[in-house]
Amino acid sequence: MNFPPNIQHVLLDIEGTTCPVNFVSDTLFPYANNHLLPFLEQHRFETPIRTLIAEIQAAWKEDSSPEAQALARSIQKNRDFAASSDQAELTPEDACLYLQWLIQQDRKLTPLKDLQGMIWEEGYQHGQLVAPLFSDVPSALKRWHREGLTLSVYSSGSIQAQKLLYSYSNVGDLSHLLSNWFDTRTGPKNEAASYRSIAQQLRTQPEQIAFISDSPSELRAAHSAGIDAFFSRRPGNPVLHAEGFPIVESFSEA
Ligand SMILES: [Mg+2]
């Protein structure tokens, strides 16, 4: 695809736009879940992991959910966990009990997110994870970059996860083609204010930005901020109505 001449920036969603929508849900998250315990066991004596386990322990102690407290009591019979001792460190097995419970509840916790990022990094580095970009994406990113367009990412995955995905894609490292990375720390993807903030951070007018996403609510938000919005229709995406936005099925020129 080609953009109108006023466009200087291309802002890209990932899931359902440059990468199959199920890669994160069917590959990345199960991979992280399966590696939580082996990863913690393997790295438990390294300072960053000890710090992380301490953060998990602190979050668990402060978790007011009765279920979380019951889970803590269940391991208390073996060790002095919740009562008094801050010195007693959680074992990897204990930490995983709480982490798996958080995952089941779909609860977000920063140390869990950090840990998932570390596990993915190791998986990508060892070649066990490869990001399956749609086949037309790499050449289009290179062409747009060559044409002088600034390419940026806006995804609900963390910036670390975004960078890993483009660094370890099925065609190698494409991360150098992308200049700016935005996640939900900028704001929710379905709020116009987030897109105005992105335009400010890119030091440009919204009218000079094209945004491509498979989510109509994200496109509506971008459009109301003045951004040129395009609907991504890709294999595997849920069937959604484009709501009048131009439909993109490939980034190829034809
Ligand atoms: Mg998407």
Boltz pocket constraint, residues with backbone or C-beta under 6 A from the ligand:
constraints:
  - pocket:
      binder: B
      contacts: [[A, 13], [A, 14], [A, 15], [A, 16], [A, 17], [A, 213], [A, 214], [A, 215]]
      max_distance: 6.0
